[in-house]
Amino acid sequence: MEATNLAEKHKAAEQNAAELGVLLAAKDAEINVLRDVAKSGGGDSVTAQVSATLASIQSQLTKIAPADVDAAVKTLADVIMQYRTAEAERQSLIDAKWKPTSAKVMAVDATLEQGRATLRHALSVVDRAKAAEYDRLQAIIDSTELTYQQLLKEVEPTHTDAIKLHSQLTQLQRQQEFLTAAKRRTTSRDVPSDTALMQIVHEESNHIGAKGRQFKIGDTITTPDGIKLAWIPAGTFEMGSPEGDPNRFADEKLHKVTISTPYFIGTHEVTIGQILIWLNSSGSRIEEEWFDLSSEDSPIKRNGNRYILNSASKFGHNERQPMVCVSWLGATAFCEWLSSREPGITYRLPTEAEFEFATRAGTVTTRYWGNQWSDEMANGGGGVTKAVGSYKQNPWGLYYTLGNCWEWCSDWYGENYYQSSPAEDPQGPSSGTDRVFRGGGGNDYPASVRSAYRNWDKPDRCGDNVGFRIACGCQY
């Protein structure tokens, strides 16, 4: 039976490849006709360069190994970049009052047609590689599911081992979700229209960094200073808390929010050690309102011309603890300094919506591990911060988005903001007096350590249990 299935899949793949070959040949013929019409006005340097690059990529596509997802995605990213260059060139000609029927514009149209043909080819290579990855993950998921079900015969679902295994299973399933569309396309004989093709390309590009790397849940990047950030997908979720939640506040109105593009967010809070690198770097300066060095709780102190760990503070036992006693202004200044060290990358604080989306990590419960409080999952109520990474990650690889310390977000706070906030990528009110912080701290009761709970303070206030983590777009 298995051999028969493999033979059928092989035959279907050959048919798909044959149909694609016919399609590409037809597209090449259309391109040649357009070029013949446009040759008297062709030769534009941008258009010629894009066309030559696309031709080179077309030849490279045949050399990519069937299961090499990274190479396939990198090539697709290159094609997308060339196609967008040609689109921009066409728009510039139209803006300059060239007619669509002019030879100059038609030369660009020919290149765009060439680009769409190459996109189809590149997408088929990507789909083939992703389908192989889908099958590999399915085998792991089946094995993990079997192990989980066997474990549940011995322990309750709330047992530590069961929670850990279920989290692994959920993460595997979410990784596979991003491969489902590609897997489906490899088994379909339908050839997408140009409009459908561009929609597929747009969806695929949402998972490709600027440098052509394909990201999935669980992937991370690291700054030159050692700060690790996790990739967070685009998606839609229910932000806030339901009316039935006994701990719900009026400013937590449940509403649907879409995060339209992927982003990165720190796997944990910025640590004392990472702040000390900044403060002791050449040419650094600090403003008085960034840190409260006069507080006995400050985890850092000044020692001559340098800043060092304040080991007398309960928040300064070691440099792996999160940096607290830092204001919103100080957190923003750190992001600006970090950005200055990596041209092209803009580090920032996450928006309130981004923070809750990443905290929930696809869950809809009060906390990402469930509705009930668990001392094994988060640090809350202990009155002191612990070293980052001391507790379990959430399903998307983040530590301490709940508990340990509060974390600044970029938004101004608005008590009624949820009543009329944008459904897509809300940035918070345009003005205000307080900035939002989220997550709950190590000295807070469990009722405050919830995915939907909101808190706020003045941007120059340095709370002894308020820190931050960084975020950035997919410039990588």
C-alpha positions in Angstrom: 0.0 0.0 0.0 2.8 2.4 1.0 4.6 1.8 -2.3 1.4 2.4 -4.2 0.9 5.8 -2.4 4.5 6.8 -3.1 4.1 5.9 -6.8 0.9 8.0 -7.0 2.6 10.9 -5.3 5.5 10.6 -7.7 3.2 10.6 -10.7 1.3 13.6 -9.4 4.6 15.5 -8.9 5.7 14.7 -12.4 2.3 15.9 -13.8 2.6 19.1 -11.8 6.1 19.6 -13.1 5.0 19.0 -16.7 2.1 21.5 -16.3 4.5 24.1 -14.8 6.9 23.6 -17.7 4.1 24.2 -20.2 3.0 27.3 -18.3 6.6 28.7 -18.2 7.0 28.1 -21.9 3.8 29.9 -22.7 4.9 32.8 -20.4 8.3 33.0 -22.2 6.5 33.2 -25.5 4.3 36.1 -24.2 7.4 37.9 -22.9 9.1 37.6 -26.3 6.1 39.1 -28.0 6.1 42.0 -25.6 9.8 42.6 -26.0 9.4 42.6 -29.8 6.8 45.3 -29.4 8.8 47.3 -26.9 12.3 46.9 -28.3 12.4 50.3 -29.9 12.0 51.9 -26.5 13.7 49.3 -24.4 17.1 49.2 -22.9 16.3 51.1 -19.7 19.1 50.3 -17.3 16.9 49.3 -14.4 14.7 47.1 -16.5 17.5 45.5 -18.3 19.3 44.7 -15.0 16.2 43.2 -13.4 15.5 41.1 -16.5 19.1 39.8 -16.5 18.9 39.0 -12.8 15.7 37.1 -13.2 17.2 35.0 -16.0 20.1 34.1 -13.8 17.8 33.1 -10.9 15.7 31.0 -13.3 18.8 28.9 -14.0 19.6 28.6 -10.3 16.2 27.3 -9.5 16.9 24.0 -11.2 20.0 23.4 -9.0 18.2 23.6 -5.6 17.9 20.3 -3.8 14.3 19.0 -3.3 14.4 19.4 0.6 16.5 22.5 0.9 14.0 24.9 2.3 16.5 27.6 3.2 17.9 27.8 -0.4 14.5 27.7 -1.9 13.2 30.5 0.3 16.3 32.6 -0.2 15.8 32.3 -4.0 12.1 33.3 -3.7 13.1 36.3 -1.7 15.5 37.3 -4.4 12.8 37.0 -7.0 10.4 39.1 -4.9 13.0 41.8 -4.5 13.6 42.0 -8.3 9.8 42.0 -9.0 9.2 44.8 -6.6 12.1 46.8 -8.2 10.4 46.4 -11.6 7.0 47.4 -10.1 8.6 50.6 -8.7 10.2 51.4 -12.0 6.9 51.1 -13.8 5.2 53.3 -11.3 7.9 55.9 -11.6 7.4 56.0 -15.4 3.6 56.4 -15.0 4.2 59.2 -12.5 6.5 60.8 -15.0 3.5 60.8 -17.5 4.6 58.0 -19.7 1.6 56.2 -21.3 1.0 52.6 -20.5 1.1 51.9 -24.3 4.6 53.5 -24.7 7.5 51.3 -25.6 9.3 52.3 -22.4 6.5 51.1 -20.1 5.8 48.0 -22.2 9.5 47.0 -21.8 8.9 47.1 -18.0 5.7 45.1 -18.5 7.6 42.5 -20.3 10.0 42.3 -17.3 7.1 42.0 -14.9 5.7 39.2 -16.9 9.1 37.5 -16.8 9.1 38.1 -13.0 5.7 36.4 -12.6 6.9 33.4 -14.5 10.0 33.2 -12.3 7.9 33.7 -9.2 5.7 30.7 -10.2 8.8 28.6 -10.7 10.4 29.7 -7.4 7.2 29.1 -5.5 6.9 25.6 -6.8 10.5 24.9 -5.6 9.6 26.4 -2.2 6.4 24.4 -2.0 8.2 21.1 -2.8 10.8 21.7 -0.1 8.1 22.7 2.5 6.0 19.7 1.7 9.0 17.5 2.5 9.4 19.4 5.8 5.7 19.0 6.5 5.9 15.2 6.2 9.0 15.1 8.5 7.2 17.1 11.1 4.1 15.0 10.8 6.1 11.9 11.8 7.4 13.7 14.9 4.0 15.0 15.8 2.5 11.5 15.6 5.2 10.1 17.8 4.9 13.0 20.3 1.1 12.6 20.4 1.4 8.9 21.1 3.9 9.6 24.0 1.6 12.3 25.4 -1.5 10.0 25.4 0.5 7.3 27.1 1.7 9.7 29.7 -1.8 10.8 30.5 -2.6 7.3 31.5 -0.2 7.8 34.4 -0.5 11.5 35.3 -3.0 14.4 35.3 -2.8 16.9 32.4 -1.6 19.5 35.0 1.5 17.4 35.9 4.8 19.2 35.1 5.9 16.5 32.5 2.4 16.6 30.8 2.5 20.4 30.6 6.0 20.3 29.1 5.2 17.6 26.5 1.9 19.2 25.5 3.8 22.5 25.0 6.2 20.7 22.7 3.4 19.2 20.8 1.6 22.5 20.4 4.8 24.1 19.1 5.3 21.4 16.6 1.8 21.7 15.4 2.1 25.5 15.0 5.4 25.0 13.0 3.5 22.7 10.7 0.7 25.2 10.2 3.0 27.4 8.2 3.7 24.5 5.9 0.1 23.5 5.3 -0.6 25.8 2.4 2.5 24.7 0.6 1.7 21.0 1.2 -1.8 21.6 -0.2 -0.5 23.4 -3.3 1.9 20.5 -4.2 -1.1 18.1 -4.3 -3.3 20.4 -6.3 -3.4 20.6 -10.1 -4.9 24.1 -10.1 -2.7 26.8 -11.6 -3.2 30.1 -9.6 -4.1 33.2 -11.6 -1.8 36.1 -11.5 -3.9 37.8 -8.8 -3.9 34.6 -6.7 -0.1 34.2 -7.3 0.7 37.6 -6.0 -1.5 37.0 -2.9 0.4 33.7 -2.2 3.7 35.6 -2.7 2.6 38.3 -0.3 1.7 35.6 2.4 5.0 33.9 1.8 7.0 37.1 2.1 5.5 37.7 5.6 7.7 34.8 6.8 10.9 35.9 5.0 13.3 38.3 6.7 15.0 41.1 4.7 18.1 39.0 4.3 16.1 36.1 2.8 15.9 33.8 5.8 12.7 31.9 6.4 11.5 32.1 10.0 9.2 29.9 11.9 8.0 29.7 15.5 10.9 28.8 17.7 13.5 30.6 15.6 15.6 33.3 17.2 18.1 36.0 16.3 20.9 37.4 18.5 22.2 41.0 18.7 25.9 41.7 18.7 25.5 42.3 22.5 24.0 38.9 23.1 20.3 39.8 23.4 18.2 36.9 21.9 14.9 37.7 20.2 12.2 35.2 19.1 10.3 35.4 15.8 6.6 36.1 16.3 4.2 35.4 13.4 1.5 37.7 12.1 -2.0 36.7 13.3 -5.3 37.6 14.8 -6.2 37.1 18.4 -8.8 38.1 21.1 -7.2 40.8 23.2 -8.5 41.5 26.7 -10.4 39.3 29.0 -14.0 37.8 28.8 -16.7 39.2 31.0 -16.8 36.0 33.0 -13.3 36.4 34.3 -13.6 37.1 38.0 -10.4 39.2 38.0 -11.3 41.2 34.9 -11.1 45.1 35.0 -13.2 47.4 32.9 -10.3 48.5 30.7 -9.8 44.9 29.5 -12.7 44.8 27.0 -12.4 41.7 24.8 -11.9 42.6 21.2 -10.3 41.1 18.1 -6.9 42.4 17.0 -4.7 41.6 14.0 -1.0 41.9 14.0 -0.4 42.3 10.3 3.3 41.5 10.0 5.8 39.3 11.9 8.2 40.8 14.4 10.9 39.8 16.9 10.7 40.2 20.6 13.2 39.5 23.4 13.1 36.0 24.7 13.4 37.6 28.2 13.7 40.9 29.8 16.8 43.1 29.3 19.3 42.1 32.0 21.4 44.1 34.4 24.5 42.9 32.6 23.2 44.1 29.2 22.4 47.5 30.7 25.9 47.8 32.2 27.5 47.1 28.7 25.5 50.2 27.5 26.3 52.4 30.4 30.0 51.6 30.4 30.5 51.9 26.6 32.5 54.7 25.1 30.7 57.9 24.8 27.6 56.8 26.7 25.6 59.2 28.8 22.6 58.9 31.0 19.8 61.3 32.1 18.7 61.6 35.7 15.2 60.4 34.9 16.3 57.2 33.2 17.3 55.4 36.4 16.7 55.8 40.1 20.3 55.3 41.4 19.3 56.8 44.8 17.0 54.0 45.6 18.3 51.2 47.8 16.5 48.8 45.4 18.4 50.0 42.3 20.3 47.0 40.9 23.2 49.2 39.7 25.2 51.9 41.3 28.0 54.3 40.2 31.6 53.5 41.2 33.9 56.3 40.0 33.5 56.6 36.3 31.8 53.2 35.9 28.5 51.5 36.7 28.6 48.3 38.6 26.2 45.7 40.1 24.6 46.9 43.4 24.8 43.5 45.2 23.3 45.1 48.3 20.0 45.4 46.5 17.6 42.4 46.4 17.2 43.1 42.7 21.0 43.1 42.1 22.2 39.6 43.3 23.6 38.8 39.8 23.8 40.3 36.3 21.3 37.8 34.9 18.4 39.4 36.8 16.2 41.7 34.8 17.0 45.4 35.0 14.4 47.2 37.1 14.3 50.7 38.5 14.4 51.9 34.9 11.9 54.4 33.5 10.1 54.3 30.1 12.5 57.0 29.0 15.5 54.9 30.0 14.2 51.8 28.3 13.6 53.9 25.1 17.1 55.3 25.3 18.6 51.8 25.5 16.7 50.8 22.4 18.0 53.9 20.6 21.6 53.0 21.6 21.2 49.4 20.5 19.8 50.6 17.1 22.8 52.9 16.6 25.1 49.9 16.8 23.3 48.0 14.0 22.6 50.2 10.9 19.3 49.2 9.3 17.8 47.7 12.5 15.5 49.6 14.6 15.0 48.3 18.2 12.1 49.5 20.2 9.6 48.6 22.9 6.8 46.3 21.9 3.3 47.8 21.5 0.8 46.7 24.1 -0.9 44.5 21.5 2.3 42.9 20.4 3.2 42.1 24.0 -0.2 40.4 24.8 -0.1 38.6 21.4 3.4 37.2 22.2 2.4 36.4 25.8 -0.6 34.4 24.8 1.3 32.6 22.1 -1.9 31.2 20.6 -3.6 30.5 23.9 -7.0 31.9 25.0 -6.7 31.0 28.7 -6.1 33.5 31.6 -2.4 32.7 31.4 -0.4 30.9 28.7 -0.3 27.7 30.7 -4.0 27.7 31.7 -6.5 29.4 33.9 -5.1 28.4 37.3 -2.0 29.9 38.9 1.1 27.8 39.1 4.3 28.6 41.1 6.2 26.3 38.7 5.4 28.5 35.7 6.0 32.0 36.9 7.6 34.1 39.6 4.8 36.1 41.3 4.4 37.2 44.9 8.0 36.4 46.0 9.0 40.1 46.3 12.2 39.7 44.3 13.2 39.1 40.7 15.0 35.9 39.6 17.5 35.3 36.9 16.0 35.3 33.4 15.3 31.9 32.0 14.6 30.4 35.5 11.1 29.2 34.6 9.6 27.5 31.6 9.1 29.2 28.2 5.7 29.9 26.7 4.8 28.0 23.5 6.6 30.6 21.4 9.9 30.5 23.3 9.5 33.5 25.6 10.4 33.6 29.3 8.7 35.6 31.9 6.1 37.5 29.8 4.1 36.8 33.0 5.7 37.4 36.4 9.2 38.4 37.6 8.9 42.1 36.7 6.5 44.4 34.9 7.6 45.4 31.4 7.2 48.7 29.6 5.4 48.9 26.3 5.5 51.7 23.8 1.9 52.8 24.1 0.3 55.7 26.1 -2.3 54.3 28.4 -6.0 54.9 27.7 -8.6 53.5 30.0 -11.2 53.4 27.3 -8.8 52.8 24.4 -10.1 49.3 23.7 -13.6 50.7 23.0 -12.4 52.3 19.7 -8.9 51.0 19.0 -8.0 50.0 15.5 -8.6 46.4 14.6 -5.2 46.1 13.0 -1.8 47.0 14.6 -3.1 49.3 17.4 -0.4 51.7 18.6 -2.2 53.1 21.6 -3.6 56.6 22.1 -1.9 59.5 20.3 -1.1 61.2 23.6 -1.5 60.7 27.3 0.2 61.1 30.7 1.1 57.5 31.5 2.8 54.7 29.6 1.6 51.1 29.7 3.5 48.2 31.3 2.5 44.6 31.2 3.1 41.1 32.6 2.9 41.4 36.4 5.9 41.4 38.7 7.6 39.2 41.3 5.9 41.1 44.1 2.4 40.9 42.7 -0.5 38.6 43.5 -1.6 36.1 40.9 -4.7 38.1 40.0 -2.4 40.7 38.5 -0.2 38.2 36.6 -2.6 37.6 33.7 -2.2 37.9 29.9 -4.8 40.6 29.7 -3.9 42.7 32.8 -2.9 46.3 32.1 -0.9 48.7 34.3 0.6 52.1 33.8 2.8 54.8 35.2 4.5 58.1 34.4 7.2 57.7 31.7 9.9 59.1 34.0 8.9 56.9 36.9 11.5 54.2 37.9 9.5 51.5 39.7 11.4 48.9 41.7 9.7 46.1 39.9 9.4 47.5 36.3 11.8 46.5 33.5 11.4 45.9 29.8 12.3 43.7 26.8 13.0 44.9 23.3 11.4 44.3 19.9 12.1 44.9 16.3 10.7 44.3 12.8 11.8 41.6 10.4 14.8 43.6 9.1 17.0 40.5 9.4 
